Amino acid sequence: MSWMFKLQGPLNTIQRATLGIIGLLITLLIWHLVTMGEDPILKAGIMSSPAKTFAAYSELISENKLVKNLCMSIGFNLGGYVKALLISLPVGFLIGLYPLFKGLFQDQVIAFRFVPLTAVTGIFIAAFGIQTAIKVNFLAFGIMIYLIPVIVQRIIEVQDVYLKTVYTLGATDWQTIKTVYIPSVLSKLSDDIRVLTAISWTYIIVAEQIGDQGGLGALIYRVGQRMGRPDKTIAILLIFILIGFLQDRFFVYLDKKFFPHKFQNKNKYAKVDENNLWDNISSYAMTVFTWAFVAIYVCLAANESFNFLGGIKPLSYLFEDTVWVIHFIALVTISYLIYCVIKSNGQRLNVPSKTASDD
């Protein structure tokens, strides 16, 4: 039992899962205790009981189009993230690598972090209206003002030993960027993007209340706060937490897949860390999910053009004007899977077969 109170002590998979379940049950028990009885510690108008909160999901689905609003929020969030990344990466590298752009814009970019985003919604309304464009661009801006300075800082943190090595080998500027700066920055930036995921879901509440086009943020205001239904409000907030948790786990999976060196044992005399059972299960589940996503997407995307589902177009209905980001992510995923298949087949063909002369 001493391992429970060891400073910075490690947890294996079973210990982490067991303690996580116990902690969740303790939280639910406290929630139940403070909302139980005729005169609870937290009144019904402030906090609903767990039973009433979970029961609210059936009403949210049947009467308030929970699935559609969920998909719209995911579309807004992903659209903002994709736009922010496509703009922040080149801008961040320009400012971080070249003294001209660093001198011109670095201080301005740092200063933008202190802008209260809720105060600039009027500017975005004037520029983009009150529909999908403002929500996506507002979220993109909210992510960019934090992401660009982080990219610049990650470039500054690139270790000088790697730069001296490639210069010794006679690398050009582009070869240095491609082989040193990009891998080093992206491997660290993956952790920063995980943190910014929570920020993007915070800002989406503000964005979706503009124009009331739909989404979980608008749904909280419309059926939770305005109608005085704390059970629905808390039920929707739990969905935010679940989405954020799943996104975080997804980023961890991508981090391990594309930057496995970050998870190796730091002790050069020790054995390199191997994937545990949970890692293997997660990897298998993610592979199944990816291929299932591609299969479902292909069917639904084909239906958008040929309309063989009886006049129903689920992608356009659920995501509306943000359906483009679903197409973008799906095409990137399909391209990567094709690349992996081609690479795997190429490696298999290059493996020399064993002949009799080898014996």
C-alpha positions as CSV (number, residue, x, y, z in Angstrom):
1,M,0.0,0.0,0.0
2,S,3.0,2.3,0.3
3,W,3.0,2.9,-3.4
4,M,-0.2,5.0,-3.0
5,F,1.7,7.7,-1.1
6,K,5.1,7.6,-2.8
7,L,6.1,11.0,-4.1
8,Q,5.8,11.1,-7.9
9,G,5.2,7.4,-7.8
10,P,4.3,5.7,-11.1
11,L,1.0,3.9,-11.7
12,N,0.6,0.9,-13.9
13,T,-2.4,0.4,-16.1
14,I,-4.4,-1.7,-13.6
15,Q,-3.8,0.8,-10.8
16,R,-4.6,3.8,-12.9
17,A,-7.9,2.2,-14.2
18,T,-8.9,1.0,-10.7
19,L,-8.3,4.4,-9.0
20,G,-9.9,6.2,-11.9
21,I,-13.1,4.2,-11.5
22,I,-13.1,4.6,-7.7
23,G,-12.6,8.4,-8.1
24,L,-15.5,8.6,-10.6
25,L,-17.8,6.7,-8.1
26,I,-16.7,9.0,-5.3
27,T,-17.6,12.1,-7.4
28,L,-21.0,10.6,-8.3
29,L,-21.6,9.8,-4.6
30,I,-20.8,13.4,-3.5
31,W,-23.0,14.7,-6.3
32,H,-25.9,12.5,-5.1
33,L,-25.4,13.5,-1.5
34,V,-25.5,17.3,-2.1
35,T,-28.6,17.0,-4.2
36,M,-30.7,14.4,-2.4
37,G,-33.7,14.9,-0.1
38,E,-36.4,17.5,0.1
39,D,-34.0,20.2,1.3
40,P,-30.7,19.5,-0.4
41,I,-27.4,21.3,0.1
42,L,-27.6,22.5,-3.5
43,K,-31.1,23.5,-4.5
44,A,-32.8,21.9,-7.5
45,G,-32.7,25.3,-9.3
46,I,-28.9,25.3,-9.0
47,M,-27.8,21.7,-9.4
48,S,-30.0,18.7,-10.5
49,S,-29.5,15.2,-9.1
50,P,-27.5,12.6,-11.1
51,A,-30.7,10.7,-11.9
52,K,-32.5,13.7,-13.2
53,T,-29.5,14.9,-15.2
54,F,-29.1,11.5,-17.0
55,A,-32.8,11.3,-17.6
56,A,-32.7,14.6,-19.4
57,Y,-30.8,13.1,-22.3
58,S,-33.9,11.3,-23.6
59,E,-35.7,14.7,-23.8
60,L,-32.7,16.4,-25.3
61,I,-32.6,13.8,-28.1
62,S,-36.3,13.7,-28.8
63,E,-37.2,17.3,-28.4
64,N,-34.1,19.4,-28.7
65,K,-32.2,17.7,-31.6
66,L,-29.2,16.8,-29.4
67,V,-27.4,14.8,-32.1
68,K,-27.7,17.5,-34.7
69,N,-26.5,20.2,-32.3
70,L,-23.6,18.0,-31.2
71,C,-22.5,17.5,-34.8
72,M,-22.8,21.2,-35.5
73,S,-20.5,22.0,-32.5
74,I,-18.0,19.4,-33.7
75,G,-18.1,21.0,-37.1
76,F,-17.5,24.5,-35.8
77,N,-14.7,23.3,-33.5
78,L,-12.9,21.3,-36.2
79,G,-13.4,24.0,-38.7
80,G,-11.8,26.5,-36.4
81,Y,-9.0,24.2,-35.6
82,V,-8.2,23.4,-39.2
83,K,-8.2,27.0,-40.2
84,A,-6.0,28.0,-37.2
85,L,-3.4,25.3,-37.9
86,L,-3.3,26.1,-41.7
87,I,-2.6,29.8,-40.8
88,S,-0.6,29.4,-37.6
89,L,2.0,26.9,-38.9
90,P,3.4,29.0,-41.8
91,V,3.1,32.3,-39.9
92,G,4.7,30.9,-36.8
93,F,7.6,29.4,-38.8
94,L,8.2,32.7,-40.7
95,I,8.3,34.7,-37.5
96,G,10.4,32.1,-35.6
97,L,12.9,31.5,-38.4
98,Y,13.5,34.8,-40.1
99,P,14.7,38.0,-38.3
100,L,12.7,40.2,-40.7
101,F,9.4,38.8,-39.7
102,K,10.4,38.3,-36.1
103,G,11.2,42.0,-35.8
104,L,8.1,43.1,-37.6
105,F,5.4,40.9,-35.9
106,Q,6.6,38.9,-32.9
107,D,5.8,41.6,-30.3
108,Q,2.4,42.2,-31.9
109,V,1.6,38.5,-31.9
110,I,2.5,38.2,-28.2
111,A,0.4,41.3,-27.4
112,F,-2.7,39.7,-29.1
113,R,-2.8,37.1,-26.4
114,F,-4.1,39.7,-23.9
115,V,-7.1,40.7,-26.1
116,P,-10.4,39.6,-24.4
117,L,-12.1,37.7,-27.2
118,T,-15.6,38.4,-26.0
119,A,-14.9,42.1,-26.6
120,V,-14.2,41.7,-30.3
121,T,-17.3,39.7,-31.2
122,G,-18.7,42.9,-32.7
123,I,-15.8,43.2,-35.1
124,F,-16.3,39.6,-36.2
125,I,-20.1,40.1,-36.7
126,A,-19.3,43.1,-38.9
127,A,-16.8,41.1,-40.9
128,F,-18.5,37.7,-41.2
129,G,-22.2,38.1,-40.3
130,I,-23.9,36.0,-37.8
131,Q,-23.9,32.5,-39.4
132,T,-21.3,29.8,-39.8
133,A,-18.4,32.0,-40.9
134,I,-18.2,34.0,-37.7
135,K,-18.2,30.9,-35.5
136,V,-15.4,29.2,-37.4
137,N,-13.3,32.3,-37.8
138,F,-13.9,33.4,-34.2
139,L,-12.7,30.0,-32.9
140,A,-9.8,30.0,-35.4
141,F,-8.7,33.4,-34.1
142,G,-9.0,32.3,-30.5
143,I,-6.7,29.4,-31.2
144,M,-4.3,31.3,-33.3
145,I,-3.4,34.0,-30.8
146,Y,-2.1,31.3,-28.5
147,L,-0.8,28.9,-31.1
148,I,1.5,31.2,-33.1
149,P,3.6,32.4,-30.0
150,V,3.9,28.8,-29.0
151,I,5.3,27.8,-32.4
152,V,7.8,30.6,-32.2
153,Q,8.9,29.5,-28.8
154,R,9.2,25.9,-29.9
155,I,11.5,27.0,-32.8
156,I,13.7,29.0,-30.3
157,E,13.9,25.8,-28.1
158,V,15.4,23.7,-30.9
159,Q,18.7,22.3,-29.6
160,D,21.8,23.9,-31.1
161,V,23.6,20.6,-31.4
162,Y,21.2,19.4,-34.1
163,L,21.6,22.6,-36.1
164,K,25.4,22.4,-35.9
165,T,25.2,18.8,-37.1
166,V,23.3,19.5,-40.2
167,Y,25.4,22.6,-41.0
168,T,28.5,20.4,-40.7
169,L,26.9,18.0,-43.2
170,G,26.4,20.9,-45.6
171,A,22.6,21.1,-45.4
172,T,20.8,23.9,-47.1
173,D,18.3,26.2,-45.3
174,W,15.4,24.2,-46.6
175,Q,17.0,20.9,-45.6
176,T,17.6,22.3,-42.2
177,I,14.0,23.3,-41.9
178,K,12.7,20.0,-43.2
179,T,15.0,17.7,-41.1
180,V,15.5,19.6,-37.9
181,Y,13.0,22.4,-37.3
182,I,9.8,20.8,-38.6
183,P,10.2,17.4,-36.7
184,S,11.4,19.1,-33.5
185,V,8.7,21.7,-33.4
186,L,5.8,19.4,-34.4
187,S,6.8,16.7,-31.8
188,K,6.5,19.4,-29.0
189,L,3.6,21.2,-30.6
190,S,1.4,18.1,-30.3
191,D,1.3,18.6,-26.6
192,D,0.4,22.3,-27.0
193,I,-2.4,21.4,-29.3
194,R,-3.9,19.1,-26.7
195,V,-4.0,22.0,-24.2
196,L,-5.6,24.3,-26.7
197,T,-8.4,21.9,-27.3
198,A,-9.9,22.8,-24.0
199,I,-9.7,26.5,-24.9
200,S,-11.5,26.0,-28.2
201,W,-14.4,24.3,-26.4
202,T,-14.6,27.3,-24.0
203,Y,-14.9,29.8,-26.8
204,I,-17.5,27.9,-28.7
205,I,-20.1,28.8,-26.0
206,V,-19.6,32.5,-27.0
207,A,-19.5,31.8,-30.7
208,E,-22.7,29.7,-30.9
209,Q,-24.8,32.2,-29.0
210,I,-24.3,34.7,-31.9
211,G,-27.2,34.1,-34.3
212,D,-28.4,31.0,-32.5
213,Q,-27.7,28.8,-35.5
214,G,-27.4,25.7,-33.4
215,G,-24.8,23.8,-31.5
216,L,-24.3,22.7,-27.9
217,G,-23.5,26.2,-26.7
218,A,-26.6,27.6,-28.2
219,L,-28.6,24.7,-26.8
220,I,-27.3,25.4,-23.3
221,Y,-28.5,29.0,-23.5
222,R,-31.8,28.2,-25.2
223,V,-33.2,25.2,-23.3
224,G,-30.9,25.2,-20.2
225,Q,-30.5,28.7,-18.9
226,R,-33.4,30.6,-20.6
227,M,-35.9,27.9,-19.7
228,G,-34.5,27.2,-16.2
229,R,-33.5,23.6,-16.7
230,P,-30.3,22.9,-14.8
231,D,-30.6,19.2,-15.5
232,K,-30.3,19.9,-19.3
233,T,-27.5,22.4,-18.7
234,I,-25.5,19.9,-16.7
235,A,-26.3,17.1,-19.1
236,I,-24.8,19.2,-22.0
237,L,-21.8,20.2,-20.0
238,L,-21.1,16.5,-19.4
239,I,-21.1,16.0,-23.2
240,F,-18.5,18.7,-23.4
241,I,-16.4,16.9,-20.9
242,L,-16.7,13.6,-22.7
243,I,-15.8,15.1,-26.1
244,G,-12.8,16.8,-24.6
245,F,-11.6,13.6,-22.9
246,L,-12.0,11.6,-26.2
247,Q,-10.2,14.3,-28.1
248,D,-7.4,14.3,-25.6
249,R,-7.0,10.5,-25.8
250,F,-7.1,10.8,-29.6
251,F,-4.2,13.3,-29.5
252,V,-2.3,11.0,-27.2
253,Y,-2.7,8.2,-29.7
254,L,-1.5,10.4,-32.6
255,D,1.4,11.6,-30.5
256,K,2.5,8.0,-29.8
257,K,2.0,7.0,-33.4
258,F,3.9,9.9,-35.1
259,F,6.4,10.7,-32.3
260,P,7.2,7.4,-30.6
261,H,10.7,8.6,-29.4
262,K,8.9,10.9,-26.8
263,F,7.7,7.8,-25.0
264,Q,10.9,5.8,-24.9
265,N,12.8,5.3,-21.7
266,K,15.2,8.2,-20.9
267,N,17.8,5.8,-19.4
268,K,20.1,4.7,-22.2
269,Y,21.0,1.6,-20.2
270,A,17.4,0.5,-19.6
271,K,15.1,-1.3,-21.9
272,V,13.0,0.8,-24.2
273,D,9.4,1.1,-22.9
274,E,7.1,-1.3,-24.6
275,N,3.4,-0.8,-25.2
276,N,1.2,-2.2,-22.4
277,L,-2.0,-4.1,-22.8
278,W,-4.1,-0.9,-22.7
279,D,-1.9,0.7,-25.4
280,N,-2.4,-2.3,-27.6
281,I,-6.1,-2.3,-27.1
282,S,-6.3,1.4,-27.8
283,S,-4.2,1.0,-30.9
284,Y,-6.4,-1.8,-32.2
285,A,-9.6,0.1,-31.4
286,M,-8.3,3.2,-33.1
287,T,-7.4,1.2,-36.2
288,V,-10.9,-0.3,-36.3
289,F,-12.5,3.1,-35.7
290,T,-10.4,4.7,-38.5
291,W,-11.4,2.2,-41.1
292,A,-15.0,2.3,-40.0
293,F,-15.0,6.1,-40.2
294,V,-13.6,5.9,-43.8
295,A,-16.2,3.3,-44.8
296,I,-19.1,5.3,-43.4
297,Y,-17.8,8.5,-44.8
298,V,-17.4,7.0,-48.3
299,C,-21.1,5.8,-48.2
300,L,-22.4,9.1,-46.9
301,A,-20.2,11.2,-49.3
302,A,-21.4,9.2,-52.2
303,N,-25.0,9.7,-51.1
304,E,-24.4,13.5,-51.2
305,S,-24.0,13.2,-54.9
306,F,-26.1,10.2,-55.9
307,N,-28.8,10.5,-53.2
308,F,-29.5,6.8,-52.8
309,L,-30.8,7.0,-49.2
310,G,-34.3,8.2,-50.0
311,G,-33.7,11.9,-50.2
312,I,-31.8,12.1,-46.9
313,K,-28.3,13.6,-46.8
314,P,-27.0,13.0,-43.3
315,L,-23.7,14.9,-43.8
316,S,-25.3,18.1,-45.0
317,Y,-28.1,17.8,-42.5
318,L,-25.9,17.3,-39.4
319,F,-23.0,19.6,-40.3
320,E,-24.6,22.1,-42.6
321,D,-22.0,24.7,-43.7
322,T,-19.2,23.0,-41.8
323,V,-19.4,19.8,-43.9
324,W,-16.3,20.9,-45.7
325,V,-14.1,20.2,-42.7
326,I,-15.5,16.6,-42.5
327,H,-14.5,16.2,-46.2
328,F,-11.1,17.6,-45.5
329,I,-10.4,15.4,-42.5
330,A,-11.7,12.3,-44.3
331,L,-9.6,13.0,-47.4
332,V,-6.5,13.5,-45.2
333,T,-7.2,10.2,-43.4
334,I,-7.8,8.3,-46.6
335,S,-4.6,9.7,-48.2
336,Y,-2.6,8.7,-45.1
337,L,-4.1,5.1,-45.1
338,I,-3.2,4.8,-48.8
339,Y,0.3,6.0,-48.1
340,C,0.6,3.4,-45.3
341,V,-0.6,0.6,-47.5
342,I,1.8,1.5,-50.3
343,K,4.7,1.9,-47.9
344,S,3.9,-1.4,-46.3
345,N,3.7,-3.2,-49.6
346,G,6.9,-1.6,-50.8
347,Q,8.8,-2.7,-47.7
348,R,7.4,-6.2,-48.1
349,L,8.6,-6.4,-51.7
350,N,12.1,-5.1,-50.7
351,V,12.6,-7.9,-48.2
352,P,15.0,-10.4,-49.8
353,S,13.6,-13.9,-49.9
354,K,15.7,-16.7,-48.4
355,T,17.3,-18.9,-51.0
356,A,18.9,-22.3,-50.8
357,S,22.3,-20.7,-51.2
358,D,21.8,-18.9,-47.9
359,D,21.6,-22.1,-46.0
